[in-house]
């Protein structure tokens, strides 16, 4: 690349390292069977209604997308009700694409973004990519987001406050009371983004209703996904909900044909697959409790997650050591150093058989480390 003029902002952006794939682990370690519990995917697979709809439209793959995106927006408006229209929605190539739109729209000329120190790293990456400064705020002692401190970190240069609820990787949610208080102190020049990719798994009645602020016309963008209870992570469909004037501005960041018609058709079909959504939620709620109890019985500390994963803090072998020991037993979990917690790991809630194998492997790894026969 001699002689090329490079973007200095991009050179500041670290590469995002995704979790390992089963195929990669099998090749590296010579294994024949691997259980992937690192990427928070739906263990039941994709929505059957989405699969059927996708199969029907595959012969149309040679066409560019038509008006199907508008149809999805109208369907989402019908599902959410409460006066929302298609003008309240924007569709992206995954929820991460919508996050990209927000960063591109508001981070320029040295703007700042306030974010949890421990959260999904894409918020900081996007802020840096578009030339902004990241202001990181530490969590509370209970690992919850410190909205008081985040509010105090806001300056005249602040453009965005990124809020993740349930937070990835802690699984903890924001409460209605603390968010109401946060908005009471927040100046109007700041956009608040609620990343709610995991909201469908939440059972906590005190969890914030972020759409309330959209109805009020505040500078709020709620981002959601079809990757979780719809099981469509590989099709990359996400969406944002915001007041129409914000949506109209964000549309300037949308690339032509950024989301294919085939994934959108599958996403629309999944909205009708109520039985599958219910099974997906019930499985996670049941197996999340099973995993939490099993890990707690071994003396491991987990946070009370409201998502489809658990965060394990300060395991006896150290998080990197335990993750490596599990990997060699054919179980992929996610060390959390890249999320701001060097001695924690995240495990996705799987099927009962997978969760039992995971717990047995953790028990064996701990016993081996302390020299006690399993």
Buried (B, 14 or more C-beta within 10 A) or exposed (E): EEEEEEEEBEEEBEEEEEBBBBEEBBEEEEBEEBBBBBBBBBBBEBBBBBBEBBEEBEEEEEEEBEEBBEBBBBBBBEEBEEEBEBBBBBBBBBBBBBBBBBBBBBBEEEBBBBBBBBBBBBBBBBBBBBBBBBBBBEBEEEBBBBBBBBBEBBEEBBBBBBBBBBBBBBBBBBBBEBBEBBBEEBEEEBBBBBBBBBBBBBEEEEBBEBBBBBBEEBBBBBBBBBBBBBBBBEBBBBBBBBBBEBBEBBEEBBEEEBBBBBBBBBBBBBBBBEEBBEBBBEBBBEBBEBBBEBBEEBEBEBBBBBBBBBBBBEBBBBBBBBBBBBBEBBBBBBBBBBBBBEBBBBBBBBEEEBBBBBBBBBBBBBBEBEEEEE
